[in-house]
Amino acid sequence: MLIIGSHVSYKNDTQLVGSVNEAISYGSNAFMFYTGAPQNTLRGEINDLITVEALNIMKSHNIALENVICHAPYIVNLANNTDMDKYNFAIEFLRKEIERCMTLGVRKIVLHPGSATKLDREYAIDNIVYALNKILMREDDIVILLETMAGKGTELGINIDELAYIIDHVELKDKIGVCIDTCHLNDSGIDINDIDSYLDEFDSRIGIDKFGCVHVNDSKNPLGAKKDRHENLGYGTIGFDALLSVIYNARLENVPKILETPYINREYAPYK
């Protein structure tokens, strides 16, 4: 069975119920959300009664919890420790975000690994490893999914080498995984038309079982552009057929597919 959904909204008044109902309106059996605005760290209190209602709605519509994903805000940067107050705040915030996810029953959280800014890349990657080892706890019922990045600016996690290094050095390996983004892969230089070659290398270096989510996006940019601009399926440079080779790839069959494609005219969601 195809497991597919999209990014949905999360509002303080309706919380997870609103997210679930939006996902259902698109005919989804999976979805992804932020627990607050992606551009800041302001977060409202979770209402347990709303959460219970949401979980019951999900059960009645066959949306399994393992197919629900939270996305950490973009501004969390675990790679840069030039300002230790900001670095420690990022660690503390992500720890709290994990606890919020577990309160909601969500077991997967996608994370942009971080950007080196002015730091040496190897040093910055070690900062990510240090932070993840501080954040993750053995009793956690959650997996952090490192997102494959496009290579914009000084982004980290732009290739299998960098992802493998982080995963190899995280102590609690059962609590770390990967989210692949088709637009990011394209923009980093991976030809989606030959996705099986990428999956072969990933499996030999990291393990195919580490995939926890796929972001399905076309790209406005040519292969290797290192820009990260999403486009609706079939309207970009990747193309519909290449994206279908990811969506229906047998090795990714049980991995939820999440669309993050743009609204039409910035107003209408294309997800249904």
Contacts in CASP RR format, 6 or more apart in sequence:
PFRMAT RR
TARGET T0000
AUTHOR 0000-0000-0000
METHOD contacts of the structure
MODEL  1
MLIIGSHVSYKNDTQLVGSVNEAISYGSNAFMFYTGAPQNTLRGEINDLI
TVEALNIMKSHNIALENVICHAPYIVNLANNTDMDKYNFAIEFLRKEIER
CMTLGVRKIVLHPGSATKLDREYAIDNIVYALNKILMREDDIVILLETMA
GKGTELGINIDELAYIIDHVELKDKIGVCIDTCHLNDSGIDINDIDSYLD
EFDSRIGIDKFGCVHVNDSKNPLGAKKDRHENLGYGTIGFDALLSVIYNA
RLENVPKILETPYINREYAPYK
1 29 0 8 1.000
2 247 0 8 1.000
2 248 0 8 1.000
2 257 0 8 1.000
3 29 0 8 1.000
3 30 0 8 1.000
3 67 0 8 1.000
3 254 0 8 1.000
3 255 0 8 1.000
3 256 0 8 1.000
3 257 0 8 1.000
4 28 0 8 1.000
4 29 0 8 1.000
4 30 0 8 1.000
4 216 0 8 1.000
4 247 0 8 1.000
4 256 0 8 1.000
4 257 0 8 1.000
4 258 0 8 1.000
4 259 0 8 1.000
5 23 0 8 1.000
5 26 0 8 1.000
5 27 0 8 1.000
5 28 0 8 1.000
5 29 0 8 1.000
5 30 0 8 1.000
5 31 0 8 1.000
5 32 0 8 1.000
5 256 0 8 1.000
5 257 0 8 1.000
5 258 0 8 1.000
5 259 0 8 1.000
5 271 0 8 1.000
6 23 0 8 1.000
6 26 0 8 1.000
6 28 0 8 1.000
6 31 0 8 1.000
6 32 0 8 1.000
6 258 0 8 1.000
6 259 0 8 1.000
6 260 0 8 1.000
6 261 0 8 1.000
6 269 0 8 1.000
6 271 0 8 1.000
7 31 0 8 1.000
7 32 0 8 1.000
7 33 0 8 1.000
7 71 0 8 1.000
7 258 0 8 1.000
7 259 0 8 1.000
7 260 0 8 1.000
8 18 0 8 1.000
8 19 0 8 1.000
8 22 0 8 1.000
8 23 0 8 1.000
8 26 0 8 1.000
8 31 0 8 1.000
8 32 0 8 1.000
8 33 0 8 1.000
9 18 0 8 1.000
9 19 0 8 1.000
9 22 0 8 1.000
9 33 0 8 1.000
10 16 0 8 1.000
10 18 0 8 1.000
10 19 0 8 1.000
10 33 0 8 1.000
10 34 0 8 1.000
10 35 0 8 1.000
10 36 0 8 1.000
11 18 0 8 1.000
12 44 0 8 1.000
14 21 0 8 1.000
14 50 0 8 1.000
15 46 0 8 1.000
15 47 0 8 1.000
15 50 0 8 1.000
15 51 0 8 1.000
15 54 0 8 1.000
16 33 0 8 1.000
16 50 0 8 1.000
16 51 0 8 1.000
16 54 0 8 1.000
16 55 0 8 1.000
16 104 0 8 1.000
17 50 0 8 1.000
17 53 0 8 1.000
17 54 0 8 1.000
17 57 0 8 1.000
18 54 0 8 1.000
19 31 0 8 1.000
19 33 0 8 1.000
19 54 0 8 1.000
20 31 0 8 1.000
20 54 0 8 1.000
20 57 0 8 1.000
20 58 0 8 1.000
20 61 0 8 1.000
20 63 0 8 1.000
21 57 0 8 1.000
22 31 0 8 1.000
23 30 0 8 1.000
23 31 0 8 1.000
23 63 0 8 1.000
24 57 0 8 1.000
24 61 0 8 1.000
24 63 0 8 1.000
25 272 0 8 1.000
26 269 0 8 1.000
26 271 0 8 1.000
26 272 0 8 1.000
27 272 0 8 1.000
28 63 0 8 1.000
28 271 0 8 1.000
29 61 0 8 1.000
29 62 0 8 1.000
29 63 0 8 1.000
29 64 0 8 1.000
29 67 0 8 1.000
30 63 0 8 1.000
30 67 0 8 1.000
30 68 0 8 1.000
30 69 0 8 1.000
30 256 0 8 1.000
30 257 0 8 1.000
30 258 0 8 1.000
31 63 0 8 1.000
31 67 0 8 1.000
31 68 0 8 1.000
31 69 0 8 1.000
31 258 0 8 1.000
32 68 0 8 1.000
32 69 0 8 1.000
32 70 0 8 1.000
32 71 0 8 1.000
32 110 0 8 1.000
32 213 0 8 1.000
32 258 0 8 1.000
32 260 0 8 1.000
33 69 0 8 1.000
33 70 0 8 1.000
33 71 0 8 1.000
34 70 0 8 1.000
34 71 0 8 1.000
34 73 0 8 1.000
35 43 0 8 1.000
35 70 0 8 1.000
35 97 0 8 1.000
35 100 0 8 1.000
35 101 0 8 1.000
35 104 0 8 1.000
36 42 0 8 1.000
36 43 0 8 1.000
36 44 0 8 1.000
36 73 0 8 1.000
37 73 0 8 1.000
38 71 0 8 1.000
38 73 0 8 1.000
38 74 0 8 1.000
38 75 0 8 1.000
39 73 0 8 1.000
39 74 0 8 1.000
39 75 0 8 1.000
40 73 0 8 1.000
40 75 0 8 1.000
41 73 0 8 1.000
41 75 0 8 1.000
41 76 0 8 1.000
41 89 0 8 1.000
41 93 0 8 1.000
43 96 0 8 1.000
43 97 0 8 1.000
43 100 0 8 1.000
46 100 0 8 1.000
46 103 0 8 1.000
46 104 0 8 1.000
48 103 0 8 1.000
51 103 0 8 1.000
51 104 0 8 1.000
51 105 0 8 1.000
54 104 0 8 1.000
55 65 0 8 1.000
55 105 0 8 1.000
58 64 0 8 1.000
58 65 0 8 1.000
58 68 0 8 1.000
65 105 0 8 1.000
65 106 0 8 1.000
65 107 0 8 1.000
66 107 0 8 1.000
66 108 0 8 1.000
66 256 0 8 1.000
67 256 0 8 1.000
68 106 0 8 1.000
68 107 0 8 1.000
68 108 0 8 1.000
69 106 0 8 1.000
69 108 0 8 1.000
69 109 0 8 1.000
69 110 0 8 1.000
69 145 0 8 1.000
69 179 0 8 1.000
69 213 0 8 1.000
69 256 0 8 1.000
69 258 0 8 1.000
70 97 0 8 1.000
70 100 0 8 1.000
70 101 0 8 1.000
70 104 0 8 1.000
70 106 0 8 1.000
70 108 0 8 1.000
70 109 0 8 1.000
70 110 0 8 1.000
71 109 0 8 1.000
71 110 0 8 1.000
72 94 0 8 1.000
72 97 0 8 1.000
72 109 0 8 1.000
72 110 0 8 1.000
72 111 0 8 1.000
72 112 0 8 1.000
73 97 0 8 1.000
74 112 0 8 1.000
76 90 0 8 1.000
76 93 0 8 1.000
76 94 0 8 1.000
76 97 0 8 1.000
76 111 0 8 1.000
76 112 0 8 1.000
76 114 0 8 1.000
77 90 0 8 1.000
77 114 0 8 1.000
77 115 0 8 1.000
77 117 0 8 1.000
78 87 0 8 1.000
78 90 0 8 1.000
78 91 0 8 1.000
78 94 0 8 1.000
78 111 0 8 1.000
78 113 0 8 1.000
78 114 0 8 1.000
78 127 0 8 1.000
78 128 0 8 1.000
78 131 0 8 1.000
78 132 0 8 1.000
79 113 0 8 1.000
79 114 0 8 1.000
79 115 0 8 1.000
79 116 0 8 1.000
79 117 0 8 1.000
79 119 0 8 1.000
79 124 0 8 1.000
79 125 0 8 1.000
79 127 0 8 1.000
79 128 0 8 1.000
79 156 0 8 1.000
80 86 0 8 1.000
80 87 0 8 1.000
80 114 0 8 1.000
80 115 0 8 1.000
80 116 0 8 1.000
80 117 0 8 1.000
80 119 0 8 1.000
80 124 0 8 1.000
80 127 0 8 1.000
81 87 0 8 1.000
81 119 0 8 1.000
81 127 0 8 1.000
82 117 0 8 1.000
82 118 0 8 1.000
82 119 0 8 1.000
87 127 0 8 1.000
87 131 0 8 1.000
90 131 0 8 1.000
91 131 0 8 1.000
91 134 0 8 1.000
91 135 0 8 1.000
94 111 0 8 1.000
94 131 0 8 1.000
94 135 0 8 1.000
95 134 0 8 1.000
95 135 0 8 1.000
97 109 0 8 1.000
98 109 0 8 1.000
98 135 0 8 1.000
98 136 0 8 1.000
98 140 0 8 1.000
98 142 0 8 1.000
98 144 0 8 1.000
101 107 0 8 1.000
101 109 0 8 1.000
101 142 0 8 1.000
102 140 0 8 1.000
102 141 0 8 1.000
102 142 0 8 1.000
105 141 0 8 1.000
106 142 0 8 1.000
107 141 0 8 1.000
107 142 0 8 1.000
107 143 0 8 1.000
108 142 0 8 1.000
108 143 0 8 1.000
108 145 0 8 1.000
108 212 0 8 1.000
108 213 0 8 1.000
109 142 0 8 1.000
109 143 0 8 1.000
109 144 0 8 1.000
109 145 0 8 1.000
110 145 0 8 1.000
110 147 0 8 1.000
110 179 0 8 1.000
110 213 0 8 1.000
110 215 0 8 1.000
111 144 0 8 1.000
111 145 0 8 1.000
111 146 0 8 1.000
111 147 0 8 1.000
112 147 0 8 1.000
112 149 0 8 1.000
112 155 0 8 1.000
113 125 0 8 1.000
113 128 0 8 1.000
113 146 0 8 1.000
113 147 0 8 1.000
113 149 0 8 1.000
113 155 0 8 1.000
113 156 0 8 1.000
113 157 0 8 1.000
113 162 0 8 1.000
113 163 0 8 1.000
113 166 0 8 1.000
114 124 0 8 1.000
114 128 0 8 1.000
114 149 0 8 1.000
114 155 0 8 1.000
114 156 0 8 1.000
114 157 0 8 1.000
115 124 0 8 1.000
115 153 0 8 1.000
115 154 0 8 1.000
115 155 0 8 1.000
115 156 0 8 1.000
116 123 0 8 1.000
116 124 0 8 1.000
116 125 0 8 1.000
116 154 0 8 1.000
116 156 0 8 1.000
117 124 0 8 1.000
117 154 0 8 1.000
119 127 0 8 1.000
121 154 0 8 1.000
121 156 0 8 1.000
124 154 0 8 1.000
124 156 0 8 1.000
125 156 0 8 1.000
125 162 0 8 1.000
125 165 0 8 1.000
125 166 0 8 1.000
126 169 0 8 1.000
128 156 0 8 1.000
128 166 0 8 1.000
129 165 0 8 1.000
129 166 0 8 1.000
129 169 0 8 1.000
129 170 0 8 1.000
132 144 0 8 1.000
132 166 0 8 1.000
132 170 0 8 1.000
132 176 0 8 1.000
133 170 0 8 1.000
133 171 0 8 1.000
133 172 0 8 1.000
135 144 0 8 1.000
136 144 0 8 1.000
136 170 0 8 1.000
136 171 0 8 1.000
136 172 0 8 1.000
136 175 0 8 1.000
136 176 0 8 1.000
137 172 0 8 1.000
138 172 0 8 1.000
140 172 0 8 1.000
140 175 0 8 1.000
142 175 0 8 1.000
143 174 0 8 1.000
143 175 0 8 1.000
143 176 0 8 1.000
143 177 0 8 1.000
143 212 0 8 1.000
144 175 0 8 1.000
144 176 0 8 1.000
144 177 0 8 1.000
145 177 0 8 1.000
145 178 0 8 1.000
145 179 0 8 1.000
145 212 0 8 1.000
145 213 0 8 1.000
146 157 0 8 1.000
146 163 0 8 1.000
146 166 0 8 1.000
146 167 0 8 1.000
146 176 0 8 1.000
146 177 0 8 1.000
146 178 0 8 1.000
146 179 0 8 1.000
147 178 0 8 1.000
147 179 0 8 1.000
147 180 0 8 1.000
147 181 0 8 1.000
147 184 0 8 1.000
147 215 0 8 1.000
148 157 0 8 1.000
148 158 0 8 1.000
148 163 0 8 1.000
148 178 0 8 1.000
148 179 0 8 1.000
148 180 0 8 1.000
148 181 0 8 1.000
148 184 0 8 1.000
148 185 0 8 1.000
148 188 0 8 1.000
149 155 0 8 1.000
149 156 0 8 1.000
149 157 0 8 1.000
149 158 0 8 1.000
149 181 0 8 1.000
149 184 0 8 1.000
149 188 0 8 1.000
149 228 0 8 1.000
150 158 0 8 1.000
150 181 0 8 1.000
150 183 0 8 1.000
150 184 0 8 1.000
150 187 0 8 1.000
150 188 0 8 1.000
150 225 0 8 1.000
150 226 0 8 1.000
150 227 0 8 1.000
150 228 0 8 1.000
151 158 0 8 1.000
151 184 0 8 1.000
151 187 0 8 1.000
151 188 0 8 1.000
151 226 0 8 1.000
151 228 0 8 1.000
152 187 0 8 1.000
152 226 0 8 1.000
152 227 0 8 1.000
152 228 0 8 1.000
153 226 0 8 1.000
156 162 0 8 1.000
157 163 0 8 1.000
157 166 0 8 1.000
158 188 0 8 1.000
159 188 0 8 1.000
160 201 0 8 1.000
160 202 0 8 1.000
160 205 0 8 1.000
160 206 0 8 1.000
161 205 0 8 1.000
163 178 0 8 1.000
163 206 0 8 1.000
164 205 0 8 1.000
164 206 0 8 1.000
166 176 0 8 1.000
167 173 0 8 1.000
167 176 0 8 1.000
167 177 0 8 1.000
167 178 0 8 1.000
167 206 0 8 1.000
167 210 0 8 1.000
170 176 0 8 1.000
176 210 0 8 1.000
177 210 0 8 1.000
177 211 0 8 1.000
177 212 0 8 1.000
178 202 0 8 1.000
178 206 0 8 1.000
178 210 0 8 1.000
178 211 0 8 1.000
178 212 0 8 1.000
179 211 0 8 1.000
179 212 0 8 1.000
179 213 0 8 1.000
179 214 0 8 1.000
179 215 0 8 1.000
180 211 0 8 1.000
180 213 0 8 1.000
180 214 0 8 1.000
180 215 0 8 1.000
181 214 0 8 1.000
181 215 0 8 1.000
181 217 0 8 1.000
181 260 0 8 1.000
182 192 0 8 1.000
182 214 0 8 1.000
182 215 0 8 1.000
182 216 0 8 1.000
182 217 0 8 1.000
182 218 0 8 1.000
182 219 0 8 1.000
182 238 0 8 1.000
182 243 0 8 1.000
182 246 0 8 1.000
183 215 0 8 1.000
183 217 0 8 1.000
183 218 0 8 1.000
183 219 0 8 1.000
183 228 0 8 1.000
183 229 0 8 1.000
183 230 0 8 1.000
183 231 0 8 1.000
183 238 0 8 1.000
184 215 0 8 1.000
184 228 0 8 1.000
185 192 0 8 1.000
185 198 0 8 1.000
186 192 0 8 1.000
186 219 0 8 1.000
186 221 0 8 1.000
186 223 0 8 1.000
186 224 0 8 1.000
186 237 0 8 1.000
186 238 0 8 1.000
187 219 0 8 1.000
187 221 0 8 1.000
187 223 0 8 1.000
187 224 0 8 1.000
187 225 0 8 1.000
187 226 0 8 1.000
187 227 0 8 1.000
187 228 0 8 1.000
187 229 0 8 1.000
188 224 0 8 1.000
188 226 0 8 1.000
189 223 0 8 1.000
189 224 0 8 1.000
190 198 0 8 1.000
191 223 0 8 1.000
192 238 0 8 1.000
192 239 0 8 1.000
192 242 0 8 1.000
192 243 0 8 1.000
192 245 0 8 1.000
192 246 0 8 1.000
193 242 0 8 1.000
193 245 0 8 1.000
195 242 0 8 1.000
195 245 0 8 1.000
195 246 0 8 1.000
195 249 0 8 1.000
196 245 0 8 1.000
196 249 0 8 1.000
199 208 0 8 1.000
199 249 0 8 1.000
199 251 0 8 1.000
199 252 0 8 1.000
202 208 0 8 1.000
202 211 0 8 1.000
203 251 0 8 1.000
208 251 0 8 1.000
211 252 0 8 1.000
211 255 0 8 1.000
212 255 0 8 1.000
212 256 0 8 1.000
213 255 0 8 1.000
213 256 0 8 1.000
213 258 0 8 1.000
214 246 0 8 1.000
214 247 0 8 1.000
214 252 0 8 1.000
214 255 0 8 1.000
214 256 0 8 1.000
214 257 0 8 1.000
214 258 0 8 1.000
215 258 0 8 1.000
215 259 0 8 1.000
215 260 0 8 1.000
216 233 0 8 1.000
216 243 0 8 1.000
216 246 0 8 1.000
216 247 0 8 1.000
216 257 0 8 1.000
216 258 0 8 1.000
216 259 0 8 1.000
216 260 0 8 1.000
216 261 0 8 1.000
217 230 0 8 1.000
217 231 0 8 1.000
217 233 0 8 1.000
217 259 0 8 1.000
217 260 0 8 1.000
217 261 0 8 1.000
218 230 0 8 1.000
218 231 0 8 1.000
218 232 0 8 1.000
218 233 0 8 1.000
218 234 0 8 1.000
218 235 0 8 1.000
218 236 0 8 1.000
218 237 0 8 1.000
218 238 0 8 1.000
218 239 0 8 1.000
218 243 0 8 1.000
218 261 0 8 1.000
219 225 0 8 1.000
219 229 0 8 1.000
219 230 0 8 1.000
219 231 0 8 1.000
219 236 0 8 1.000
219 237 0 8 1.000
219 238 0 8 1.000
220 227 0 8 1.000
220 229 0 8 1.000
220 230 0 8 1.000
220 231 0 8 1.000
220 236 0 8 1.000
220 237 0 8 1.000
221 227 0 8 1.000
221 228 0 8 1.000
221 229 0 8 1.000
221 237 0 8 1.000
222 237 0 8 1.000
223 237 0 8 1.000
230 260 0 8 1.000
230 261 0 8 1.000
230 262 0 8 1.000
231 237 0 8 1.000
231 261 0 8 1.000
231 262 0 8 1.000
232 261 0 8 1.000
232 262 0 8 1.000
232 264 0 8 1.000
232 270 0 8 1.000
233 239 0 8 1.000
233 240 0 8 1.000
233 243 0 8 1.000
233 259 0 8 1.000
233 261 0 8 1.000
234 240 0 8 1.000
234 243 0 8 1.000
246 252 0 8 1.000
246 257 0 8 1.000
247 257 0 8 1.000
259 270 0 8 1.000
259 271 0 8 1.000
261 270 0 8 1.000
261 271 0 8 1.000
262 270 0 8 1.000
263 269 0 8 1.000
263 270 0 8 1.000
264 270 0 8 1.000
END
